[in-house]
Amino acid sequence: VFFGGYGHQPASPIAVGWAFAALSFPSAFGFGWSFPFPDALTGFQHWSSRMPTVDHPLVVLANRDGITLKSLLLGYFPQAPGMALPLLVLLLGVLLLALRAIAIRTCIGFLATYMILGTLSPTTTGFDLGASLLAGNVLFAAFLVIADTRTSARTVPGRWLVGILAGAVALLIRTFAASPDGVFYAVLFANVFAPIIDEGVLTLANGGEQTP
């Protein structure tokens, strides 16, 4: 309401909410989170303070501690709070793509940039593409957050550029930042620049003239 009603958010509400929660409770979203009792779908339906604490899945991956792609995909290796089950995210993402309910160009640009840079960059030696996509919020951000048509760019080139920008920043954060998984910060960064990118695209399309 404050920003003008439904569909007028300057940034993704999901990313904003996650960022506030992660900043307020960093241990729950990073290191030393409580290991939950696993179940068939969620992996964290029942919590217990008596259970031991473990590292974030991305930290375990970096140490090569034997996480399999199947365990990540099916949720057998529990994710930290705020991280969705990859299999359900993939199924929902395919459904949204089929219904044309999300900005497919932004989604593809985000995933392609993340995967290509992660594979080619010399700073990501030993980069495990499959595990990196399934651990954390990459798929969730790609299908359900950055591709939200209400906060994405309006122009076709703009949507490609926003996805590329978010994918590059997401990889930088995951590679160099202190937080194990800060993909939603990359989404917020791209959301801020989406109107500017649209303005630049429209200006170029009009032969350098500013749009009214």
N, C-alpha and C positions, 0 to 999 in steps of 0.2 A: 504494500500500500504506500509506503513511504516513497518508493521510487516510481510510482505511477501506476501500480496495479500489476495484475498477472501478466507475465511476459515482458516486463520492463526492468528486469534486474540487470545491473551493470556487470555482475559476475555470477557464476554458478552458485546457487544456494547450497548445493551439496559440498562443493569445494570450500566455501566459506565456513560452513558448519564444521567440516572435518578439520580445517586449519585452526579454528578456535579450540576445538577439543584437543587436538594434538599439542598445541601450545600450552594448554592448561594442565594436561596430564601426559607429559612427555614419556614417562616410563611405561605407560600403558600402550603407547604407540611406537615404542622403539625397543629399548633394551630392558631385559628383566621382567617381561610380562609373565603372568601366571599360566602355567601349562594346564589346559583344560582336559576334562574327560572327553574323549572323542566319541562321536556318534555317527550315524550313517550319512548325514547330510552336512550339518553345520560344523561339527568338530569343536564347538564351544557352547553347547546348550547348557551344560552344568558346570559351574565354576566352584572352585574350592581353594581357600587360602592355604590349605595344607599341602597343596601340590607344589612341586619344585618350580622355580622360574627358569626359563630358557631364553636364548637369544632370539632376535627377530629372524624369520626365515631367510632374509637376504644375507644376514650375518652368517648363518649356518651354511648357506650356499657358497659364500666366499671361502669358507674353511673346508669345503668339500667333505661335509660330514654325512654323505650318503642319502640325501633326499632324492627320491625318484620323481620323475614327471607324473607318474600315475598317482602317487600319494598327494602331490600338489593339486592335480586336476580334480580328484575326487574328494579332496578335503580331509584325507587321512592325516596329513601333517597340518596341524591347526595353525591358522594365521592369527596375527595380532588383531585386536579390536579395530573395527572400521574397515576390515578387508574382506571382500566377498569371496564366495566359493567360485572358483574359475569356471567350472562346468556349467553352473546355472547362469553365470554372466554371459558365457558364449552362446548358450541357447536363447537367452533373452535378447542378446545382441543380434543374432540372426533373425529373430522375429521382428525386431524393430527395423532392421534393414529391409526385410520383406514388405513391411507396412509403410516404408518410406517415412518413418516417424523421426528419424535422426538425420543429421547432415553427414551423408556418407563420405563426401570428399574430405571433410575435416577428420573423420575417423580413419580413413585410409592414409591421409597425410601424416597423422600422428603416429600410427603403428609403423608405417614404412620408414619414416625418419628415425624412429627409435631403433628399429631393427637394423637398418643399414649402418647408422653411425655406431651402434653398439658392436656390430660385427667388424667394421673397418677401423675403428679408432684404436691406436696403439696403447691408449691409457686403459683399455678394458681387456687386457690380456687374459685369456681363458674365459672369455664371455660365453656363458651358456644361454643361448637365445631362448630356448623353450622354458627353462627354469626361470629366467628373468621375467618372461611374460606372465607366467602363472603365479609367481610369488609377488604379493603386494597388490597394488591398485592399478597396474598398467591397463589391463583389459577392462576393468570397471570404468576407469577414466576415459578410455577410448570409445566405448559403446554408449555409456550412460551419462557422461559429464561433459567432456569437451565437444561431443557431437550434438549437444542439446541445441536445437535450432533457435531457442529464445535468447541464448547468450553467444551463439556463434556469429561469425561475420555474415553479412547479407549478400555480398557478391560472390560469384563462383571462384574467381582467383583468390579473393579474400579468405574463403573457407579453406582452400588448399594451404595458403600461407599461414593461417592460424594453426592448422594441424601440424605443419612442419615446425613452426616456432615452438609449440608445446612439446612436440616429440624431442626436439633438440635440448630444450631446457630440462625436461624430465630426465634425460640420460645424464646431463651434467650434474643435476642434483643427486641422482643415485650414485654417481661415480665419485664425486668430490665432497658432497655435503656431509655434515655430522649426522643428520637424520638418516636412518637406513632407507626410508621410503618417503619421498616428498613429492610424489607425482602430482598431487592436487595443488601444490604451490606452483608448479609449472602451468596447470590449468588456469589458475588465477592470473598469472603473469600474461598468458595469452589472451584471456578475457579482457584485460585492461587495454591491450593493443588492438583488439578486434575493430573498434570504431575508427582508429587511426589508419589501420590497414585498408579498411573499406574506403575511407576518404582518399587515400593515396591511389587506390585502384580506379576510383571514379574520376579523379583528377587526370590520371594518365589517359583514361578512355575519352575524356573530353578535350584532349590536346593540350593539357596543362592548365586549363581553366578551372578555377575553384568551383565546386558545386554549391548551389545556394543552400 
